[in-house]
Amino acid sequence: MPSWSDGRQKPEQRDLDIRGGHVFPLPMNRGWQTWGMVLGWGAYAGWASVLFVLSSQPPQDLVGMTFPHADKVLHFVYFGIGGFLFMAALSCSSQMSARLRILWATFVAVAMGFLDEWHQMFTPGRHGGDFYDFAADVAGGLAGLTSAFLIYEWIKRRFTPIPHSAAPSGD
């Protein structure tokens, strides 16, 4: 393989994406993909761990959040982050179809919302089993997973290499 003057290897033609006259070298290294999987699933595991810790504590007064249903907003935002992290990790680490990824992520969002409310039923000082908290959890999870799905699909379409037969010729 040809190399640059500083010793780095030049990307092969199959590793390049030609769009609008620009050439983007793509990271074809499996090591980056492995680290992405580890970081993606690690971030989701961290999110789930923090959720368990927060659900195990008595409710706190929400400093600076005095409007009605502020706790529902927090549920929505926190589960939105979780839905985003789960879909991002799943999309980057599997070859599942888009439909199957959406189904799995939706199932996990609903299951995590249910488990959070169920866990709070056994925590002293917590009420748990609140349908509106569960609804905010699921809505946030769905919003997060949808945004991660759309971003991933956009990136995939934007940076997928064009086959040589479809690449514009220099003539």
GROMACS elastic network, one bead per residue, 0.5 to 0.9 nm:
[ bonds ]
;  ai    aj funct       b0    kb
    1     9     6  0.68069   500
    1    10     6  0.72659   500
    1    11     6  0.84875   500
    1    12     6  0.77814   500
    2     8     6  0.89008   500
    2     9     6  0.61457   500
    2    10     6  0.58163   500
    2    11     6  0.84149   500
    2    12     6  0.85636   500
    3     6     6  0.78890   500
    3     7     6  0.58076   500
    3     8     6  0.55295   500
    3    11     6  0.85668   500
    4     7     6  0.54402   500
    4     8     6  0.53795   500
    4     9     6  0.60262   500
    4    10     6  0.60879   500
    5     8     6  0.74283   500
    6     9     6  0.88866   500
    9    12     6  0.87748   500
   11    14     6  0.79837   500
   11    15     6  0.58999   500
   11    16     6  0.71170   500
   11    25     6  0.67903   500
   11    26     6  0.85113   500
   12    15     6  0.53734   500
   12    16     6  0.70570   500
   13    16     6  0.54319   500
   13    17     6  0.84476   500
   13   164     6  0.84485   500
   14    17     6  0.80212   500
   14   161     6  0.71915   500
   14   162     6  0.83147   500
   14   163     6  0.76058   500
   14   164     6  0.77088   500
   15    24     6  0.85173   500
   15    25     6  0.61704   500
   15    26     6  0.57506   500
   15    27     6  0.79347   500
   15    28     6  0.70107   500
   15   161     6  0.69013   500
   16    23     6  0.62392   500
   16    24     6  0.57089   500
   16    26     6  0.61403   500
   16   161     6  0.61572   500
   16   162     6  0.79805   500
   17    22     6  0.79105   500
   17    23     6  0.55887   500
   17    24     6  0.53046   500
   17    25     6  0.67863   500
   17    26     6  0.73161   500
   17   159     6  0.66797   500
   17   160     6  0.68856   500
   17   162     6  0.58747   500
   17   163     6  0.88226   500
   17   167     6  0.86832   500
   18    21     6  0.62830   500
   18    22     6  0.56909   500
   18    24     6  0.68271   500
   18   161     6  0.75291   500
   18   162     6  0.69159   500
   18   167     6  0.70088   500
   18   168     6  0.80640   500
   19    22     6  0.55125   500
   19    23     6  0.68093   500
   19    24     6  0.82653   500
   19   158     6  0.85589   500
   19   159     6  0.88583   500
   19   162     6  0.85625   500
   19   167     6  0.88025   500
   20    23     6  0.85054   500
   24   159     6  0.79182   500
   25    28     6  0.87966   500
   26    29     6  0.88401   500
   26   159     6  0.75107   500
   26   160     6  0.84017   500
   26   161     6  0.79793   500
   27    30     6  0.84709   500
   27    32     6  0.74413   500
   27    33     6  0.87244   500
   28    31     6  0.87934   500
   28    32     6  0.80360   500
   28    33     6  0.83855   500
   29    32     6  0.57139   500
   29    33     6  0.69920   500
   30    33     6  0.50200   500
   30    34     6  0.61767   500
   30    35     6  0.86680   500
   31    34     6  0.50848   500
   31    35     6  0.62240   500
   31    36     6  0.85189   500
   32    35     6  0.51259   500
   32    36     6  0.60412   500
   32    37     6  0.86186   500
   33    37     6  0.62494   500
   33    38     6  0.86993   500
   33    92     6  0.76949   500
   33    93     6  0.77872   500
   34    37     6  0.51158   500
   34    38     6  0.62511   500
   34    39     6  0.86090   500
   34    93     6  0.82073   500
   35    38     6  0.50158   500
   35    39     6  0.59888   500
   35    40     6  0.83105   500
   36    39     6  0.51628   500
   36    40     6  0.58350   500
   36    41     6  0.84638   500
   36    89     6  0.79726   500
   36    92     6  0.71964   500
   36    93     6  0.79538   500
   37    40     6  0.50646   500
   37    41     6  0.60232   500
   37    42     6  0.80936   500
   37    89     6  0.62891   500
   37    90     6  0.83999   500
   37    92     6  0.64941   500
   37    93     6  0.55322   500
   38    41     6  0.54978   500
   38    42     6  0.57193   500
   38    43     6  0.83864   500
   38    89     6  0.85997   500
   39    43     6  0.59096   500
   39    44     6  0.85604   500
   39    89     6  0.81540   500
   40    43     6  0.52538   500
   40    44     6  0.64177   500
   40    45     6  0.87242   500
   40    85     6  0.67994   500
   40    86     6  0.77620   500
   40    88     6  0.68389   500
   40    90     6  0.81615   500
   40    92     6  0.79385   500
   40    93     6  0.85024   500
   41    44     6  0.50287   500
   41    45     6  0.60646   500
   41    46     6  0.84936   500
   41    85     6  0.78690   500
   41    86     6  0.74031   500
   41    88     6  0.88171   500
   41    89     6  0.55342   500
   41    90     6  0.80784   500
   41    93     6  0.88859   500
   42    45     6  0.50283   500
   42    46     6  0.60753   500
   42    47     6  0.85520   500
   42    89     6  0.88634   500
   43    46     6  0.50381   500
   43    47     6  0.61704   500
   43    48     6  0.87039   500
   43    85     6  0.68656   500
   43    86     6  0.86726   500
   43    89     6  0.85276   500
   44    48     6  0.62209   500
   44    49     6  0.85700   500
   44    82     6  0.66097   500
   44    83     6  0.88570   500
   44    84     6  0.89844   500
   44    85     6  0.55120   500
   44    86     6  0.59333   500
   44    89     6  0.76426   500
   45    48     6  0.50932   500
   45    49     6  0.61042   500
   45    50     6  0.86507   500
   46    49     6  0.50310   500
   46    50     6  0.62070   500
   46    51     6  0.85522   500
   47    50     6  0.52602   500
   47    51     6  0.62131   500
   47    52     6  0.87929   500
   47    78     6  0.88062   500
   47    81     6  0.82071   500
   47    82     6  0.63988   500
   47    85     6  0.83184   500
   48    52     6  0.62893   500
   48    53     6  0.87631   500
   48    82     6  0.76255   500
   48   112     6  0.85861   500
   49    52     6  0.51373   500
   49    53     6  0.63594   500
   49    54     6  0.86805   500
   50    53     6  0.50550   500
   50    54     6  0.60624   500
   50    55     6  0.84680   500
   51    54     6  0.51437   500
   51    55     6  0.60149   500
   51    56     6  0.85261   500
   51    78     6  0.85488   500
   51   116     6  0.77660   500
   52    55     6  0.51507   500
   52    56     6  0.61650   500
   52   116     6  0.75437   500
   52   119     6  0.83139   500
   53    56     6  0.51282   500
   53    57     6  0.67567   500
   54    57     6  0.55489   500
   54    58     6  0.83552   500
   54    59     6  0.86265   500
   55    58     6  0.77336   500
   55    59     6  0.83970   500
   55   116     6  0.67894   500
   55   117     6  0.83775   500
   55   119     6  0.70659   500
   55   120     6  0.58771   500
   55   123     6  0.75954   500
   55   126     6  0.83194   500
   56   119     6  0.77419   500
   56   120     6  0.68671   500
   56   122     6  0.86602   500
   56   123     6  0.58383   500
   56   124     6  0.83273   500
   56   126     6  0.85514   500
   57    60     6  0.82488   500
   57   120     6  0.88019   500
   57   123     6  0.71608   500
   57   124     6  0.79721   500
   57   125     6  0.80052   500
   57   126     6  0.79460   500
   58   123     6  0.73125   500
   58   124     6  0.66215   500
   58   125     6  0.50440   500
   58   126     6  0.58156   500
   59    62     6  0.88315   500
   59   125     6  0.69378   500
   59   126     6  0.64643   500
   60    63     6  0.85961   500
   61    65     6  0.86320   500
   62    65     6  0.53903   500
   62    66     6  0.73208   500
   62    70     6  0.78476   500
   62    71     6  0.78742   500
   63    66     6  0.77033   500
   64    67     6  0.89281   500
   65    68     6  0.85532   500
   65    70     6  0.60625   500
   65    71     6  0.85586   500
   66    69     6  0.86495   500
   66    70     6  0.69316   500
   67    70     6  0.58273   500
   68    71     6  0.83303   500
   68    72     6  0.89988   500
   69    72     6  0.53205   500
   69    73     6  0.68755   500
   70    73     6  0.51666   500
   70    74     6  0.64863   500
   70    75     6  0.87786   500
   71    74     6  0.50184   500
   71    75     6  0.61948   500
   71    76     6  0.86255   500
   71   133     6  0.79553   500
   72    76     6  0.61112   500
   72    77     6  0.85939   500
   72   132     6  0.74327   500
   72   133     6  0.59232   500
   72   135     6  0.87534   500
   72   136     6  0.57832   500
   72   137     6  0.81014   500
   73    76     6  0.50468   500
   73    77     6  0.61367   500
   73    78     6  0.85063   500
   73   136     6  0.73769   500
   73   140     6  0.88743   500
   74    77     6  0.51688   500
   74    78     6  0.59359   500
   74    79     6  0.83654   500
   74   136     6  0.86157   500
   75    78     6  0.52948   500
   75    79     6  0.59912   500
   75    80     6  0.82202   500
   75   133     6  0.66496   500
   75   134     6  0.83456   500
   75   136     6  0.57606   500
   75   137     6  0.53910   500
   75   138     6  0.89946   500
   75   140     6  0.72300   500
   76    79     6  0.54072   500
   76    80     6  0.58403   500
   76    81     6  0.86596   500
   76   133     6  0.84723   500
   76   135     6  0.85784   500
   76   137     6  0.52957   500
   76   138     6  0.76647   500
   76   139     6  0.64638   500
   76   141     6  0.72643   500
   76   143     6  0.86869   500
   77    81     6  0.63223   500
   77    82     6  0.87291   500
   77   136     6  0.86864   500
   77   137     6  0.83131   500
   77   140     6  0.59545   500
   77   141     6  0.83978   500
   77   144     6  0.85634   500
   78    81     6  0.52531   500
   78    82     6  0.64505   500
   78    83     6  0.87981   500
   78   137     6  0.78534   500
   78   140     6  0.73043   500
   78   141     6  0.82557   500
   79    83     6  0.59886   500
   79    84     6  0.84016   500
   79   109     6  0.77014   500
   79   112     6  0.86597   500
   79   113     6  0.79479   500
   79   136     6  0.81017   500
   79   137     6  0.53609   500
   79   138     6  0.72675   500
   79   139     6  0.80706   500
   79   140     6  0.50108   500
   79   142     6  0.84444   500
   79   143     6  0.87914   500
   79   144     6  0.74365   500
   80    83     6  0.50944   500
   80    84     6  0.61219   500
   80    85     6  0.85896   500
   80   137     6  0.77298   500
   80   138     6  0.84630   500
   80   139     6  0.77344   500
   80   142     6  0.69604   500
   80   143     6  0.58881   500
   80   145     6  0.72543   500
   81    84     6  0.51119   500
   81    85     6  0.61649   500
   81    86     6  0.86206   500
   81   140     6  0.78138   500
   81   141     6  0.72586   500
   81   143     6  0.89684   500
   81   144     6  0.58783   500
   81   145     6  0.84187   500
   82    85     6  0.51272   500
   82    86     6  0.60823   500
   82    87     6  0.85776   500
   82   109     6  0.79889   500
   82   140     6  0.84635   500
   82   141     6  0.63803   500
   82   144     6  0.70417   500
   82   145     6  0.80699   500
   83    86     6  0.52014   500
   83    87     6  0.61309   500
   83    88     6  0.84312   500
   83   105     6  0.71247   500
   83   106     6  0.83106   500
   83   108     6  0.82927   500
   83   109     6  0.63041   500
   83   138     6  0.89618   500
   83   140     6  0.73213   500
   83   142     6  0.64003   500
   83   143     6  0.73502   500
   83   146     6  0.80826   500
   83   147     6  0.89209   500
   83   148     6  0.80191   500
   84    87     6  0.53824   500
   84    88     6  0.60106   500
   84    89     6  0.85426   500
   84   141     6  0.72848   500
   84   142     6  0.84859   500
   84   143     6  0.79209   500
   84   146     6  0.74779   500
   84   147     6  0.67831   500
   84   148     6  0.51015   500
   84   149     6  0.80565   500
   85    88     6  0.51332   500
   85    89     6  0.60536   500
   85    90     6  0.84782   500
   85   144     6  0.78561   500
   85   145     6  0.75934   500
   85   148     6  0.76254   500
   86    89     6  0.52306   500
   86    90     6  0.60362   500
   86    91     6  0.84668   500
   86   105     6  0.67471   500
   86   108     6  0.83639   500
   86   109     6  0.87501   500
   86   144     6  0.88429   500
   86   145     6  0.71312   500
   86   148     6  0.86683   500
   87    90     6  0.50263   500
   87    91     6  0.58655   500
   87    92     6  0.84256   500
   87   101     6  0.73506   500
   87   102     6  0.78225   500
   87   104     6  0.88008   500
   87   105     6  0.60375   500
   87   144     6  0.80900   500
   87   145     6  0.52388   500
   87   146     6  0.80646   500
   87   147     6  0.89238   500
   87   148     6  0.59823   500
   87   149     6  0.64263   500
   87   152     6  0.89862   500
   88    91     6  0.51949   500
   88    92     6  0.61178   500
   88    93     6  0.85414   500
   88   145     6  0.77411   500
   88   148     6  0.56852   500
   88   149     6  0.70856   500
   88   151     6  0.89380   500
   88   152     6  0.72254   500
   89    92     6  0.53025   500
   89    93     6  0.60719   500
   89    94     6  0.85096   500
   90    93     6  0.53032   500
   90    94     6  0.59173   500
   90    95     6  0.88760   500
   90    96     6  0.85411   500
   90   101     6  0.70045   500
   90   104     6  0.89473   500
   90   105     6  0.81266   500
   91    94     6  0.58544   500
   91    95     6  0.75812   500
   91    96     6  0.77933   500
   91    98     6  0.84386   500
   91   101     6  0.70895   500
   91   148     6  0.87159   500
   91   149     6  0.75756   500
   91   152     6  0.72058   500
   91   153     6  0.89998   500
   92    95     6  0.83290   500
   92   152     6  0.82674   500
   94    97     6  0.88489   500
   94   101     6  0.87480   500
   95    98     6  0.89712   500
   96    99     6  0.80591   500
   96   100     6  0.60888   500
   96   101     6  0.61152   500
   97   100     6  0.52925   500
   97   101     6  0.62784   500
   97   102     6  0.87020   500
   98   101     6  0.51644   500
   98   102     6  0.62232   500
   98   103     6  0.86634   500
   98   149     6  0.83571   500
   98   153     6  0.88928   500
   99   102     6  0.52100   500
   99   103     6  0.62275   500
   99   104     6  0.87167   500
  100   103     6  0.50225   500
  100   104     6  0.61097   500
  100   105     6  0.84833   500
  101   104     6  0.52098   500
  101   105     6  0.60247   500
  101   106     6  0.84331   500
  101   149     6  0.86994   500
  102   105     6  0.51857   500
  102   106     6  0.59800   500
  102   107     6  0.85046   500
  102   145     6  0.77906   500
  102   146     6  0.80955   500
  102   149     6  0.79320   500
  103   106     6  0.51467   500
  103   107     6  0.61266   500
  103   108     6  0.86478   500
  104   107     6  0.50813   500
  104   108     6  0.61883   500
  104   109     6  0.86222   500
  105   108     6  0.50755   500
  105   109     6  0.61075   500
  105   110     6  0.86608   500
  105   141     6  0.85231   500
  105   142     6  0.82048   500
  105   145     6  0.68159   500
  106   109     6  0.50741   500
  106   110     6  0.62466   500
  106   111     6  0.84985   500
  106   138     6  0.83298   500
  106   141     6  0.76648   500
  106   142     6  0.65653   500
  106   145     6  0.78025   500
  107   110     6  0.52888   500
  107   111     6  0.60256   500
  107   112     6  0.85357   500
  108   112     6  0.58822   500
  108   113     6  0.84135   500
  108   141     6  0.87426   500
  109   112     6  0.52878   500
  109   113     6  0.62047   500
  109   114     6  0.86264   500
  109   137     6  0.75882   500
  109   138     6  0.58161   500
  109   139     6  0.87023   500
  109   140     6  0.85603   500
  109   141     6  0.52546   500
  109   142     6  0.69251   500
  109   145     6  0.85416   500
  110   113     6  0.51967   500
  110   114     6  0.61604   500
  110   115     6  0.85933   500
  110   134     6  0.82460   500
  110   135     6  0.89718   500
  110   137     6  0.77513   500
  110   138     6  0.55053   500
  110   141     6  0.78529   500
  110   142     6  0.88169   500
  111   114     6  0.50770   500
  111   115     6  0.60036   500
  111   116     6  0.84658   500
  111   138     6  0.87956   500
  112   115     6  0.50361   500
  112   116     6  0.59664   500
  112   117     6  0.86068   500
  112   137     6  0.81556   500
  112   138     6  0.84054   500
  113   116     6  0.51785   500
  113   117     6  0.63772   500
  113   118     6  0.86084   500
  113   133     6  0.81781   500
  113   134     6  0.54306   500
  113   135     6  0.79990   500
  113   136     6  0.85154   500
  113   137     6  0.52451   500
  113   138     6  0.60775   500
  113   141     6  0.84566   500
  114   117     6  0.53086   500
  114   118     6  0.60544   500
  114   119     6  0.85094   500
  114   129     6  0.81416   500
  114   134     6  0.64226   500
  114   137     6  0.85376   500
  114   138     6  0.87656   500
  115   119     6  0.58560   500
  115   120     6  0.84552   500
  116   119     6  0.51784   500
  116   120     6  0.62602   500
  116   121     6  0.89062   500
  116   128     6  0.79866   500
  116   129     6  0.86757   500
  116   134     6  0.81808   500
  116   137     6  0.88751   500
  117   120     6  0.51493   500
  117   121     6  0.65897   500
  117   127     6  0.85062   500
  117   130     6  0.67561   500
  117   131     6  0.84720   500
  117   133     6  0.76063   500
  117   134     6  0.66768   500
  118   121     6  0.53271   500
  118   122     6  0.74175   500
  118   128     6  0.61785   500
  118   129     6  0.59235   500
  119   122     6  0.57006   500
  119   123     6  0.68307   500
  119   128     6  0.71761   500
  119   129     6  0.86792   500
  120   124     6  0.81235   500
  120   125     6  0.88150   500
  120   126     6  0.56978   500
  120   127     6  0.64121   500
  120   129     6  0.73325   500
  121   124     6  0.80256   500
  121   126     6  0.64899   500
  121   127     6  0.56573   500
  121   129     6  0.62994   500
  122   126     6  0.77255   500
  122   127     6  0.84084   500
  122   128     6  0.78272   500
  123   126     6  0.55338   500
  123   127     6  0.78812   500
  123   128     6  0.81322   500
  124   127     6  0.82079   500
  127   130     6  0.72901   500
  128   131     6  0.88171   500
  128   133     6  0.85149   500
  129   132     6  0.88899   500
  129   133     6  0.80062   500
  129   134     6  0.76702   500
  130   133     6  0.53336   500
  130   134     6  0.63505   500
  130   135     6  0.87289   500
  131   135     6  0.60878   500
  131   136     6  0.86327   500
  132   136     6  0.61212   500
  132   137     6  0.84578   500
  133   136     6  0.50936   500
  133   137     6  0.61101   500
  133   138     6  0.86880   500
  134   138     6  0.62048   500
  134   139     6  0.85260   500
  135   138     6  0.51893   500
  135   139     6  0.60034   500
  135   140     6  0.84326   500
  136   139     6  0.50823   500
  136   140     6  0.59305   500
  136   141     6  0.83723   500
  137   140     6  0.52753   500
  137   141     6  0.60659   500
  137   142     6  0.85967   500
  138   141     6  0.50023   500
  138   142     6  0.60444   500
  138   143     6  0.85255   500
  139   142     6  0.51532   500
  139   143     6  0.61533   500
  139   144     6  0.86145   500
  140   143     6  0.50721   500
  140   144     6  0.61094   500
  140   145     6  0.85634   500
  141   144     6  0.51375   500
  141   145     6  0.60720   500
  141   146     6  0.84212   500
  142   145     6  0.52244   500
  142   146     6  0.59407   500
  142   147     6  0.85319   500
  143   146     6  0.52226   500
  143   147     6  0.62390   500
  143   148     6  0.87169   500
  144   147     6  0.52719   500
  144   148     6  0.62416   500
  144   149     6  0.85577   500
  145   148     6  0.50975   500
  145   149     6  0.59806   500
  145   150     6  0.85795   500
  146   149     6  0.50442   500
  146   150     6  0.61637   500
  146   151     6  0.85949   500
  147   150     6  0.52051   500
  147   151     6  0.61536   500
  147   152     6  0.85396   500
  148   151     6  0.51723   500
  148   152     6  0.60113   500
  148   153     6  0.85261   500
  149   152     6  0.51800   500
  149   153     6  0.61073   500
  149   154     6  0.85465   500
  150   153     6  0.52088   500
  150   154     6  0.61030   500
  150   155     6  0.86173   500
  151   154     6  0.51428   500
  151   155     6  0.61816   500
  151   156     6  0.85370   500
  152   155     6  0.51637   500
  152   156     6  0.60214   500
  152   157     6  0.86009   500
  153   157     6  0.61176   500
  153   158     6  0.84319   500
  154   157     6  0.52489   500
  154   158     6  0.59874   500
  154   159     6  0.85639   500
  155   158     6  0.50162   500
  155   159     6  0.59567   500
  155   160     6  0.81087   500
  156   159     6  0.55324   500
  156   160     6  0.56763   500
  157   160     6  0.56128   500
  157   161     6  0.89634   500
  158   161     6  0.87129   500
  159   162     6  0.87442   500
  161   164     6  0.89375   500
  162   165     6  0.81322   500
  162   166     6  0.62190   500
  162   167     6  0.59010   500
  163   166     6  0.53840   500
  163   167     6  0.62166   500
  164   167     6  0.50681   500
  164   168     6  0.83369   500
  165   168     6  0.83115   500
  166   169     6  0.88118   500
  168   171     6  0.86118   500
